[in-house]
């Protein structure tokens, strides 16, 4: 069955880095794109990044400003999100999800399966 499991969240100081991982099963990354989304308290779900299934092309939310990178780990069948120069505004629950939309988009509608999320807290 389809499953996505996020990991790597935690507490980090402003300016620090975290690498999130999305481990997938029940489907192949050759056929589905993967997106990262986040939701802060009191705010709506926000698209962070996505990786397309066709050629591995990537898209990012405007707020990323070059700080984040999405990439595939072929050995572990995972998609990672490297986050650098983190600020308190990055504090949120981060979710990964799959999409059949190709190329991918950083909007939640075309994503059919979602992970349970991992908490990222950026604070001194």
C-alpha positions in Angstrom: 0.0 0.0 0.0 1.0 3.6 -0.5 2.9 5.1 2.4 5.0 8.2 3.0 6.9 8.7 6.2 8.7 12.0 7.1 11.7 12.2 9.4 14.4 14.6 10.3 12.5 17.3 12.1 13.5 18.8 15.4 14.7 22.0 17.2 17.3 24.2 15.5 18.6 27.7 16.2 18.1 30.5 13.7 20.6 30.3 10.9 21.0 26.5 11.3 20.2 23.7 9.0 18.0 20.6 8.9 17.6 17.8 6.4 14.1 16.2 6.2 13.5 12.9 4.5 10.4 11.4 2.9 10.6 7.6 2.7 8.0 6.2 0.2 6.6 2.7 -0.4 3.9 1.2 -2.5 4.9 3.2 -5.6 8.0 4.3 -7.5 9.4 7.7 -7.7 9.8 7.1 -11.5 6.0 7.4 -11.8 5.1 10.0 -9.1 6.3 13.4 -8.1 6.9 14.3 -4.4 6.1 17.6 -2.8 7.0 19.2 0.5 4.4 21.3 2.3 4.3 23.0 5.7 1.7 24.3 8.0 2.4 26.7 10.9 -0.1 27.3 13.7 -3.0 29.4 12.5 -1.9 29.4 8.9 -2.9 27.5 5.8 -0.9 24.7 4.2 2.0 26.2 2.2 3.9 24.7 -0.7 7.6 24.4 0.0 9.0 22.4 -2.9 8.4 19.6 -5.3 10.3 17.1 -7.5 8.8 15.9 -10.8 8.7 12.2 -11.8 9.6 12.8 -15.4 13.1 14.3 -15.2 13.6 15.2 -11.6 12.9 18.8 -12.2 12.2 20.9 -9.1 10.1 23.8 -8.1 10.2 26.0 -5.0 8.0 28.3 -3.1 8.9 32.0 -3.4 9.7 32.2 0.3 12.6 29.7 -0.1 14.9 32.2 -1.7 17.6 29.7 -2.5 17.8 28.3 1.0 16.2 24.9 0.4 17.0 22.1 -2.0 14.9 19.0 -2.8 16.6 15.9 -4.1 16.1 12.1 -4.5 18.0 9.5 -2.6 18.0 6.5 -5.0 19.5 4.0 -2.6 16.9 4.5 0.1 13.9 5.4 -2.1 13.5 8.7 -0.4 13.2 12.3 -1.3 15.0 14.8 1.0 14.6 18.5 1.7 17.8 20.2 2.7 17.0 23.4 4.6 19.6 26.0 5.3 19.6 29.5 6.9 16.5 28.7 8.9 14.5 31.4 10.5 11.7 31.3 13.1 9.2 31.8 10.3 10.1 28.4 9.0 8.6 26.8 12.2 5.9 24.5 11.1 4.8 20.9 10.6 6.4 19.7 7.3 4.6 17.1 5.2 5.6 15.2 2.1 3.0 14.0 -0.4 2.8 12.3 -3.8 1.4 13.5 -7.1 0.6 12.2 -10.5 0.8 15.7 -11.9 3.8 16.0 -14.2 5.5 18.4 -13.9 4.7 18.9 -10.3 3.3 22.0 -8.6 3.6 23.4 -5.2 -0.1 23.5 -4.5 -1.8 20.8 -2.4 -4.8 19.9 -4.7 -3.0 17.4 -7.0 -1.4 15.4 -4.2 -3.4 12.2 -3.3 -1.4 10.6 -0.5 0.3 12.4 2.4 2.6 11.6 5.3 1.8 12.4 8.9 4.3 15.2 9.1 7.4 16.1 11.1 7.8 19.1 13.4 10.4 21.7 12.6 11.0 24.4 15.3 13.4 27.2 14.7 14.1 29.1 18.0 16.9 30.3 20.2 
